[in-house]
Each structure stands twice: as structure tokens, then as C-alpha cells.
Amino acid sequence: MRERIQHPSVENQTISHIQALGIKFVAFDLDNTLVDIYPIFDTAFTDSCGLLLFGSNWDNDNPNMQESARKLKGYADSYYCELKNTRGVYAALRNEFQVNPVISPYSVQIVGTQFLRLDPNHPHLELAIARINQIYTHDVPKVFPGAIDAVEIFNRAGAETAVATHREKDWMLHTRNNSPLVGKFKSWNNFDVDIPKSVQWAGFFENKGIDPKNALIIGDNFYEDIVSPWRLGAYVVYIGNNFENLDAEIKNSSRFTQISGLIDIHEAIANMRQQIVCGGDGTLHEL
């Protein structure tokens, strides 16, 4: 996908509007906002399932092996999603399995031991977990088209730019240090993975010394990235296609806009209107 080439006057208008809105701080979510993590997870889970089935004989170019691995991957994906939405199970598993403290290895462990009935020390299982852990130590997701241009627009507007991700710190730093995003942000911030991101925004703003009404938050998860910052007074940009089921109060607000990707950041900024504080109670109103 080619990045859209913007005319300098369009960028200048965007920068002027950012400044007029009073936006002084911009935080980007990382996964599926700035970088595309789906391909690396898909490949890693397929490889891991192939290693569970075939061990060191696994050949990802063999169509029969690929078919078998992808069938097993369906079970691994199900366990991953279940664990991701069950924080109590996740916390318990972190203590049980002394591996990289993230969810994905646990789903592979469970598929290997409970579905394939492999011994916990089986060499196939060791190979599979080692491969899934490469997501966090070796694999580097691609940066989405428009992402770097979007960050640089806010930098040129004089706003403080940051990454605010719900990732383990080491994994976040691995992506930062091995992608074109390195050096583009003033700060990289990882939210506590054992607590929903949605409840951590107030503390994040307070720790940063940021007034939410001067902040813009950009993310792909409506409930984790968008709702809380908006209710605290921030501007928000939702990158996603699920528009019909969104909170009507938020999606009809002038502080909210939706785009399909960061390549459309100019349109997102153009759709936003200024918010002001009226009265001594600090109540936010929108123009």
C-alpha cells in the first residue's frame, strides 16, 4: 500500500488546527495502531503448532504440514483469546509456567499438554514455546503506512508525542529499538498488563502532568483506548471499522473522530472542533 502524498499546504493547515485546538500531548497506541502485529502472530502460531506436531522435521513450505498446523492453530487461537479475556487465569498461569510472562506461550503449552497430551518436557513442546517467544525477542512488526508521517506532523506542531501501549516493557522496547519508530517519540510508556488499560488513563495523565483537555489519544481499541480518555476530556481518534455499536454520546462528539488508518490523520484533525472550559467548575464544552 502506497502512502498518500500530502500537499505542503494541507500539512500546514493540519498543524495550524492542532495548535488552535490546544493539543499539546499526543499518545498513540502501538499494536494495530502504529504497527501491524497480526502477520507475526499468525506466522508464529502456525510455526509453533507445526513444531508441536512434527518437531524439528517441521517444514513451513510443506503444504500437508501447513494444513495440519493450521488446523491445530485454530485450537491455539481459541485458547489465546480465552486467556486474554480471563485475567484471573492469566495471572495464575504466569506463576505456573516460568516462561516469557505473556499470554501466547501459555496457549501453546495448553494445546501441547492438554490437546496433544505431550509431556511438559517433550522436545516438541520446548521447540514450540521457543518459537512463540520469538515474537517478543526477534520478530518485528511492520509499521503501518502513514504512521511515521502522522507522528512527524504532531512533532512539527510542537506537541509532545508518546507511545502508550498495553504491552510488557521488554517487548515494547524490542519493537521500539528495531523499527523505524525509534527516535520518533519523546516517551514510550507501557501500561500494567495485569490491569485493564481503560482504568489506567487517569493515573497516566496525572503522572505525565498532562491536562486531558490538551491531549489527543489515538488507538484501535474503542473501550481500552478511547472511552476513558474521552470521558476525562481528551480528544480521541479511533482507528477501526466497528462504528455502528459505538457509544452514541462519544461518536457524536466533536472531540471524537474515526478513520481507517493513520494515513487519514489530516481528515481526522479536520473533523475536530475546539473544546473550552466554561465556569469555575471546570466543565468542558465543545464549540
C-alpha positions as CSV (number, residue, x, y, z in Angstrom):
1,M,0.0,0.0,0.0
2,R,1.4,3.4,-1.0
3,E,1.4,6.3,1.4
4,R,-0.7,9.2,0.4
5,I,1.3,12.3,-0.6
6,Q,0.0,15.4,1.0
7,H,0.4,18.9,-0.4
8,P,2.5,21.1,2.0
9,S,-0.4,23.5,2.4
10,V,-2.6,20.6,3.7
11,E,0.0,19.7,6.3
12,N,0.4,23.4,7.3
13,Q,-3.4,23.6,7.7
14,T,-3.3,20.5,9.9
15,I,-0.5,21.8,12.0
16,S,-2.3,25.1,12.5
17,H,-5.5,23.3,13.5
18,I,-3.7,21.1,16.0
19,Q,-2.3,24.2,17.6
20,A,-5.7,26.0,17.5
21,L,-7.3,23.0,19.3
22,G,-4.7,23.4,22.1
23,I,-3.4,19.9,21.6
24,K,-0.1,19.7,23.5
25,F,0.2,16.0,24.1
26,V,-0.5,13.1,21.7
27,A,-0.4,9.4,22.7
28,F,-0.5,6.6,20.2
29,D,-1.4,3.0,21.0
30,L,1.1,0.7,19.4
31,D,-0.3,-2.7,18.3
32,N,-2.6,-2.4,15.3
33,T,-2.4,1.4,15.5
34,L,1.2,2.1,14.6
35,V,2.3,-1.5,13.8
36,D,0.6,-4.5,12.3
37,I,1.0,-7.4,14.7
38,Y,-1.4,-9.8,13.0
39,P,1.1,-11.3,10.5
40,I,3.8,-12.0,13.0
41,F,1.3,-13.7,15.4
42,D,-0.2,-15.7,12.6
43,T,3.2,-17.0,11.4
44,A,4.4,-17.7,14.9
45,F,1.3,-19.6,16.0
46,T,1.4,-21.7,12.8
47,D,5.1,-22.4,13.2
48,S,4.6,-23.4,16.9
49,C,1.7,-25.7,16.0
50,G,3.8,-27.3,13.3
51,L,6.6,-27.8,15.8
52,L,4.2,-29.4,18.3
53,L,3.2,-31.9,15.6
54,F,6.4,-32.5,13.7
55,G,9.2,-31.3,15.9
56,S,12.4,-30.4,14.1
57,N,11.0,-32.0,11.0
58,W,8.6,-29.1,10.6
59,D,8.7,-27.5,7.2
60,N,6.5,-24.5,6.7
61,D,6.9,-24.9,2.9
62,N,5.3,-28.4,3.0
63,P,1.6,-28.0,2.2
64,N,0.4,-31.0,4.1
65,M,2.3,-30.0,7.2
66,Q,0.9,-26.4,6.8
67,E,-2.6,-27.7,6.6
68,S,-2.2,-29.8,9.8
69,A,-0.5,-27.0,11.6
70,R,-3.3,-24.5,10.7
71,K,-6.0,-26.9,11.9
72,L,-4.2,-27.2,15.3
73,K,-3.6,-23.4,15.3
74,G,-7.4,-23.0,15.5
75,Y,-7.3,-24.5,18.9
76,A,-4.3,-22.4,20.0
77,D,-6.1,-19.3,18.8
78,S,-9.2,-20.2,20.9
79,Y,-7.1,-20.7,24.0
80,Y,-5.2,-17.5,23.4
81,C,-8.5,-15.5,23.1
82,E,-9.9,-17.2,26.2
83,L,-6.8,-16.5,28.3
84,K,-6.7,-12.9,27.0
85,N,-10.1,-12.3,28.4
86,T,-9.7,-14.2,31.7
87,R,-7.3,-12.1,33.8
88,G,-7.5,-14.5,36.8
89,V,-6.4,-17.5,34.7
90,Y,-3.7,-15.4,33.1
91,A,-2.3,-14.3,36.4
92,A,-2.3,-17.9,37.7
93,L,-0.6,-19.2,34.6
94,R,2.2,-16.6,34.9
95,N,3.3,-18.2,38.1
96,E,2.8,-21.8,36.9
97,F,4.8,-21.6,33.7
98,Q,8.2,-20.0,34.1
99,V,8.4,-18.6,30.6
100,N,8.1,-15.2,29.0
101,P,5.3,-13.6,31.1
102,V,2.9,-13.1,28.2
103,I,-0.2,-15.0,27.2
104,S,0.8,-16.6,23.9
105,P,3.2,-19.2,25.3
106,Y,0.6,-20.4,27.7
107,S,-1.9,-21.2,24.9
108,V,0.7,-23.2,23.1
109,Q,1.6,-25.0,26.4
110,I,-2.1,-25.9,26.9
111,V,-2.6,-27.1,23.4
112,G,0.5,-29.2,23.6
113,T,-0.2,-30.8,27.0
114,Q,-4.0,-31.0,27.1
115,F,-4.9,-31.5,23.5
116,L,-1.9,-33.4,22.1
117,R,-1.2,-35.0,25.5
118,L,2.5,-34.2,25.3
119,D,4.7,-34.4,28.4
120,P,5.5,-30.9,29.7
121,N,9.2,-31.6,29.0
122,H,8.6,-33.1,25.5
123,P,11.1,-31.7,23.0
124,H,8.3,-30.7,20.5
125,L,6.8,-28.5,23.2
126,E,10.1,-26.9,24.0
127,L,10.6,-26.0,20.3
128,A,7.1,-24.7,20.0
129,I,7.4,-22.4,23.0
130,A,10.8,-21.2,21.9
131,R,9.3,-20.2,18.6
132,I,6.3,-18.4,20.1
133,N,8.6,-16.5,22.3
134,Q,10.5,-15.1,19.3
135,I,7.5,-12.8,18.8
136,Y,8.8,-10.8,21.8
137,T,12.5,-11.1,21.2
138,H,13.1,-11.4,17.4
139,D,10.0,-10.7,15.3
140,V,9.4,-7.1,14.3
141,P,6.0,-6.0,13.1
142,K,5.7,-3.7,10.1
143,V,4.8,-0.1,10.6
144,F,1.5,0.9,9.0
145,P,1.5,3.3,6.1
146,G,1.1,6.9,7.3
147,A,2.2,6.2,10.8
148,I,5.5,7.9,10.7
149,D,4.1,10.9,8.8
150,A,1.4,11.2,11.4
151,V,3.8,11.3,14.3
152,E,6.0,13.8,12.5
153,I,3.0,16.1,11.9
154,F,2.4,16.3,15.6
155,N,6.1,16.8,16.3
156,R,6.2,19.7,13.9
157,A,3.1,21.2,15.5
158,G,5.1,21.3,18.8
159,A,3.1,18.6,20.6
160,E,4.7,16.1,22.9
161,T,4.3,12.7,21.3
162,A,4.3,9.4,23.1
163,V,3.5,5.7,22.8
164,A,1.0,4.3,25.3
165,T,0.8,0.6,25.0
166,H,-0.7,-2.3,26.9
167,R,2.5,-4.4,26.5
168,E,5.2,-5.9,28.6
169,K,8.1,-3.4,28.8
170,D,10.8,-5.6,27.2
171,W,8.5,-6.4,24.2
172,M,7.7,-2.7,23.8
173,L,11.4,-1.8,23.8
174,H,12.2,-4.6,21.3
175,T,9.8,-3.1,18.8
176,R,11.0,0.4,19.5
177,N,14.6,-0.4,19.0
178,N,14.2,-2.4,15.9
179,S,11.6,-0.4,13.9
180,P,11.6,2.9,12.0
181,L,9.7,4.3,15.0
182,V,12.8,4.6,17.1
183,G,13.6,8.2,17.9
184,K,10.2,9.5,16.8
185,F,8.5,9.9,20.2
186,K,9.5,11.8,23.4
187,S,8.5,8.8,25.5
188,W,7.4,5.2,25.3
189,N,5.0,4.1,28.1
190,N,3.8,0.6,28.9
191,F,0.6,0.2,30.9
192,D,0.3,-2.6,33.5
193,V,-0.7,-5.7,31.6
194,D,-2.5,-7.2,34.6
195,I,-4.9,-4.3,34.8
196,P,-7.3,-3.2,32.0
197,K,-5.8,-0.3,30.1
198,S,-9.1,1.6,30.3
199,V,-8.8,2.2,34.1
200,Q,-5.2,3.4,33.9
201,W,-5.7,6.6,31.9
202,A,-6.4,9.0,34.8
203,G,-3.2,7.9,36.5
204,F,-1.3,8.1,33.2
205,F,-2.3,11.8,32.7
206,E,-1.6,12.6,36.3
207,N,1.9,11.0,36.2
208,K,2.7,12.9,33.0
209,G,1.4,16.2,34.3
210,I,-0.9,16.4,31.4
211,D,-4.3,18.1,31.4
212,P,-6.5,15.7,29.4
213,K,-8.3,18.6,27.6
214,N,-4.9,19.4,25.9
215,A,-4.4,15.7,24.9
216,L,-5.2,13.6,21.9
217,I,-5.3,9.8,22.2
218,I,-5.2,7.6,19.1
219,G,-6.0,3.9,19.2
220,D,-7.7,0.9,17.7
221,N,-9.5,-0.4,20.8
222,F,-12.6,1.7,21.5
223,Y,-13.1,0.6,25.1
224,E,-9.4,0.5,26.1
225,D,-8.0,3.4,24.2
226,I,-10.9,5.8,23.5
227,V,-13.7,5.8,26.1
228,S,-11.8,6.7,29.3
229,P,-9.6,9.4,27.8
230,W,-12.7,11.0,26.1
231,R,-14.6,11.0,29.4
232,L,-11.6,12.7,31.1
233,G,-11.8,15.5,28.5
234,A,-9.3,14.4,25.8
235,Y,-9.6,14.4,22.1
236,V,-9.7,10.9,20.6
237,V,-9.1,9.3,17.2
238,Y,-10.5,5.8,16.8
239,I,-8.9,3.7,14.1
240,G,-11.4,1.0,13.4
241,N,-14.4,-0.1,11.3
242,N,-16.8,-1.0,14.1
243,F,-18.8,2.2,14.1
244,E,-22.5,1.1,14.5
245,N,-22.1,-0.3,18.0
246,L,-20.1,2.5,19.5
247,D,-21.3,4.7,22.3
248,A,-23.6,7.3,20.7
249,E,-22.6,10.1,23.1
250,I,-18.9,9.7,22.2
251,K,-19.2,9.1,18.5
252,N,-21.4,12.1,18.0
253,S,-19.0,14.3,19.9
254,S,-16.8,16.9,18.2
255,R,-13.9,15.6,20.2
256,F,-14.2,12.1,18.6
257,T,-13.4,11.1,15.0
258,Q,-12.9,7.8,13.3
259,I,-10.5,6.9,10.5
260,S,-9.4,3.7,8.8
261,G,-5.7,4.3,9.3
262,L,-3.1,6.9,10.2
263,I,-2.8,7.7,6.5
264,D,-6.0,9.7,7.0
265,I,-4.8,11.7,10.0
266,H,-5.4,15.0,8.2
267,E,-9.0,14.2,7.8
268,A,-9.2,13.2,11.5
269,I,-7.8,16.5,12.7
270,A,-10.1,18.5,10.3
271,N,-13.1,16.8,11.8
272,M,-12.3,18.0,15.3
273,R,-13.6,21.2,16.9
274,Q,-12.3,23.2,19.9
275,Q,-13.3,22.5,23.4
276,I,-13.5,25.2,26.1
277,V,-13.8,25.3,29.8
278,C,-16.8,27.3,31.0
279,G,-17.5,28.4,34.5
280,G,-15.5,27.9,37.7
281,D,-16.3,24.2,37.9
282,G,-14.1,23.3,35.0
283,T,-16.9,21.9,32.9
284,L,-15.9,21.1,29.4
285,H,-18.0,22.4,26.5
286,E,-17.5,21.9,22.8
287,L,-17.7,24.6,20.1
